[in-house]
Amino acid sequence: MIRDDGLKQSGLVVFDCDGVLIDSEPVSCAATSAELHDAGFPIGAEVIGQRFTGMSTASMLATIEEEAGRSLPDGFADRLHDREVAMFHEDLEAVAFIAEVLDHLDALGVAYCVASSSTPERLEVTLGHVGLYDRFPRVLSATMVKNGKPAPDLFLLAAREMAVPPDACIVVEDSVPGVRGARAAGMAVLGFCGASHCQPGHGDDLIGAGAQSTFDSMRDLPELLSTLLPGANVV
């Protein structure tokens, strides 16, 4: 059940990026797996998607090094970034109907921003590639805070940057770490399950992490937000 007492028209919608605004997770996982194999760390793309979706690259690589008991080669993160960018230019697409959702929010005067585990450089490349980067007044990265998702730091930064109380924010997330971070920040969460990496049962995982509801198409988001925006005709 979605609560209807938190977000007003003066509130804030906080979007995750990968898997919410852009359908990037399969491309990113494939690039990461290929780079890890080249470095002598044979981890499949499916495993990367299952274990590390929603985490920052730095946290993912630190976990891989800790579990392997050895360090990745010097320059690995830079080479991974370059490989991802090359693959993004070939295969990356925006999530269907996201531009229309932003148009709805603009018409209502509802503020929105991005809070992502990606680096600022990667966000500029990916969102710019699909024509979305300039739509957002703030594009915030986990590199701007001490602790990334599932800590609440990034979401609290978004609330401060946009001058909106946390309890007046609704977060749109596709990952368990992201949902947990948003809930720890005192924000309501809608879980998006429509990107190509989402498998059966993904919605249940997001609900279990604290999402109020889940949805499979961005076409459904305006109606869900109308529950949290009293008096707003967003459909």
C-alpha positions as CSV (number, residue, x, y, z in Angstrom):
1,M,0.0,0.0,0.0
2,I,1.4,3.4,-0.9
3,R,1.1,6.0,1.8
4,D,-0.7,9.2,0.8
5,D,0.4,11.6,3.5
6,G,4.0,12.4,2.6
7,L,4.6,14.1,-0.7
8,K,2.9,17.4,-1.7
9,Q,3.2,19.3,-4.9
10,S,6.1,21.2,-3.2
11,G,7.9,17.9,-2.7
12,L,10.7,16.2,-4.6
13,V,10.9,13.1,-6.8
14,V,14.4,11.6,-6.6
15,F,15.3,9.3,-9.5
16,D,18.0,6.7,-9.5
17,C,19.8,6.6,-12.9
18,D,20.9,3.1,-14.0
19,G,17.9,0.9,-14.5
20,V,15.4,3.7,-13.9
21,L,16.3,6.5,-16.4
22,I,18.5,4.5,-18.6
23,D,18.4,0.7,-19.4
24,S,22.1,0.4,-18.7
25,E,22.5,-2.5,-16.3
26,P,23.0,-5.3,-18.9
27,V,25.5,-3.2,-20.8
28,S,27.4,-2.3,-17.6
29,C,27.4,-5.8,-16.3
30,A,28.7,-7.2,-19.6
31,A,31.5,-4.5,-19.7
32,T,32.4,-5.2,-16.1
33,S,32.6,-8.9,-16.6
34,A,34.7,-8.6,-19.7
35,E,37.2,-6.3,-18.0
36,L,37.4,-8.5,-14.9
37,H,38.0,-11.6,-17.1
38,D,40.8,-9.7,-18.8
39,A,42.3,-8.9,-15.4
40,G,42.2,-12.5,-14.3
41,F,39.0,-12.2,-12.2
42,P,36.5,-14.5,-13.9
43,I,33.1,-13.2,-12.7
44,G,30.1,-13.6,-15.0
45,A,27.8,-10.7,-16.0
46,E,24.8,-12.4,-14.3
47,V,26.7,-12.7,-11.0
48,I,27.7,-9.0,-11.2
49,G,24.1,-8.0,-11.8
50,Q,22.8,-10.1,-9.0
51,R,25.3,-9.0,-6.4
52,F,26.3,-5.4,-7.3
53,T,23.4,-3.7,-8.9
54,G,22.8,-0.4,-7.1
55,M,26.3,-0.3,-5.6
56,S,29.0,2.2,-6.5
57,T,31.9,1.0,-8.7
58,A,34.3,1.7,-5.9
59,S,32.4,-0.4,-3.4
60,M,32.0,-3.2,-6.0
61,L,35.7,-3.3,-6.8
62,A,36.6,-3.2,-3.1
63,T,34.4,-6.1,-2.4
64,I,35.8,-8.1,-5.3
65,E,39.4,-7.4,-4.1
66,E,38.5,-8.4,-0.5
67,E,36.9,-11.6,-1.5
68,A,39.7,-12.6,-4.0
69,G,42.4,-11.7,-1.5
70,R,44.3,-9.7,-4.1
71,S,44.2,-6.3,-5.8
72,L,42.9,-5.5,-9.2
73,P,45.6,-4.2,-11.7
74,D,46.6,-0.6,-11.6
75,G,44.3,1.5,-13.8
76,F,41.5,-1.0,-13.8
77,A,38.7,1.5,-12.9
78,D,39.8,3.8,-15.8
79,R,39.8,0.9,-18.3
80,L,36.4,-0.2,-17.1
81,H,35.1,3.3,-17.5
82,D,36.4,3.5,-21.1
83,R,35.0,0.1,-22.0
84,E,31.6,1.0,-20.5
85,V,31.5,4.3,-22.4
86,A,32.3,2.6,-25.7
87,M,29.5,0.0,-25.2
88,F,27.1,2.7,-24.0
89,H,27.6,4.6,-27.3
90,E,26.5,1.4,-29.1
91,D,23.7,0.0,-27.0
92,L,22.4,2.5,-24.4
93,E,18.8,3.6,-24.5
94,A,16.6,5.7,-22.2
95,V,13.9,3.8,-20.3
96,A,10.6,4.1,-22.3
97,F,8.3,7.0,-21.5
98,I,10.7,8.6,-19.0
99,A,10.7,11.9,-21.0
100,E,6.9,12.0,-20.8
101,V,7.1,11.5,-17.0
102,L,9.4,14.5,-16.7
103,D,7.1,16.5,-18.8
104,H,4.3,15.7,-16.4
105,L,6.3,16.8,-13.4
106,D,7.3,20.0,-15.1
107,A,3.7,20.8,-15.8
108,L,2.8,20.3,-12.2
109,G,5.8,22.3,-10.9
110,V,7.1,19.2,-9.0
111,A,10.9,19.3,-8.4
112,Y,13.0,16.3,-9.4
113,C,16.7,15.3,-9.4
114,V,19.0,12.3,-9.9
115,A,20.8,10.4,-7.0
116,S,23.0,7.7,-8.5
117,S,25.8,5.4,-7.5
118,S,27.5,6.2,-10.8
119,T,30.4,8.7,-11.0
120,P,29.7,12.3,-12.3
121,E,31.6,11.6,-15.4
122,R,29.7,8.4,-16.2
123,L,26.4,10.2,-15.5
124,E,27.2,13.0,-17.9
125,V,28.1,10.5,-20.6
126,T,25.1,8.2,-20.1
127,L,22.4,10.7,-19.5
128,G,23.8,13.0,-22.2
129,H,23.8,10.2,-24.7
130,V,20.1,9.7,-24.3
131,G,19.3,13.4,-24.1
132,L,18.3,13.5,-20.4
133,Y,21.3,15.1,-18.7
134,D,20.1,18.7,-19.1
135,R,16.6,17.8,-17.9
136,F,17.7,17.6,-14.3
137,P,18.7,20.6,-12.1
138,R,20.8,18.4,-10.0
139,V,22.6,15.2,-10.9
140,L,24.1,13.8,-7.7
141,S,26.7,11.0,-7.4
142,A,27.7,8.7,-4.6
143,T,31.2,10.1,-5.0
144,M,29.8,13.3,-3.4
145,V,29.1,11.6,0.0
146,K,31.0,9.5,2.5
147,N,28.9,6.4,2.1
148,G,27.0,5.2,-1.0
149,K,23.8,3.2,-1.1
150,P,22.5,1.4,1.0
151,A,23.5,4.2,3.4
152,P,21.1,7.2,3.4
153,D,23.8,9.8,2.7
154,L,23.2,10.4,-1.0
155,F,19.4,10.7,-0.6
156,L,19.9,13.2,2.3
157,L,22.2,15.2,0.1
158,A,19.5,15.3,-2.6
159,A,17.0,16.7,-0.1
160,R,19.5,19.3,1.1
161,E,20.5,20.3,-2.4
162,M,16.9,20.7,-3.5
163,A,15.8,22.3,-0.1
164,V,13.0,19.7,0.5
165,P,12.6,17.8,3.8
166,P,13.3,14.1,3.5
167,D,9.7,13.1,4.4
168,A,8.5,15.2,1.5
169,C,10.5,13.1,-1.0
170,I,9.6,10.1,-3.1
171,V,12.4,8.0,-4.6
172,V,12.2,5.9,-7.7
173,E,14.6,3.0,-7.4
174,D,15.3,-0.4,-9.1
175,S,17.8,-1.9,-6.6
176,V,17.6,-3.3,-3.1
177,P,20.5,-1.1,-1.9
178,G,18.8,1.9,-3.3
179,V,15.5,1.2,-1.7
180,R,17.2,0.5,1.7
181,G,19.1,3.8,1.4
182,A,16.0,5.8,0.6
183,R,14.1,4.3,3.4
184,A,16.9,4.9,5.9
185,A,16.7,8.5,4.8
186,G,13.1,8.6,5.8
187,M,11.8,8.8,2.2
188,A,9.0,6.8,0.5
189,V,10.1,4.6,-2.4
190,L,8.5,3.3,-5.6
191,G,10.3,0.3,-7.0
192,F,10.7,0.2,-10.8
193,C,10.8,-3.3,-12.3
194,G,10.6,-2.5,-16.0
195,A,14.3,-2.4,-17.0
196,S,15.7,-5.3,-19.0
197,H,17.8,-6.6,-16.1
198,C,14.8,-7.2,-13.8
199,Q,14.0,-10.9,-13.3
200,P,10.8,-12.5,-11.9
201,G,10.6,-11.9,-8.2
202,H,12.5,-8.6,-8.5
203,G,9.5,-6.6,-7.3
204,D,9.2,-8.9,-4.2
205,D,12.8,-8.1,-3.4
206,L,12.1,-4.4,-3.6
207,I,9.0,-4.6,-1.4
208,G,11.0,-6.7,1.1
209,A,13.6,-3.9,1.2
210,G,10.9,-1.3,2.0
211,A,9.4,-0.1,-1.2
212,Q,5.8,1.0,-0.8
213,S,4.8,-0.3,-4.3
214,T,6.4,-1.5,-7.5
215,F,5.6,-0.9,-11.2
216,D,6.7,-2.2,-14.6
217,S,6.2,0.7,-16.9
218,M,7.0,4.4,-16.6
219,R,3.5,5.0,-18.1
220,D,2.2,3.9,-14.6
221,L,4.4,6.3,-12.6
222,P,2.2,9.5,-13.0
223,E,-0.8,7.7,-11.6
224,L,1.3,6.3,-8.7
225,L,2.6,9.7,-7.9
226,S,-0.9,11.1,-7.9
227,T,-1.5,9.1,-4.8
228,L,1.4,11.0,-3.2
229,L,0.6,14.4,-4.7
230,P,-2.9,15.3,-3.3
231,G,-5.0,17.3,-5.7
232,A,-2.6,16.8,-8.6
233,N,-4.1,15.6,-11.9
234,V,-1.0,13.8,-13.3
235,V,-2.7,11.1,-15.4
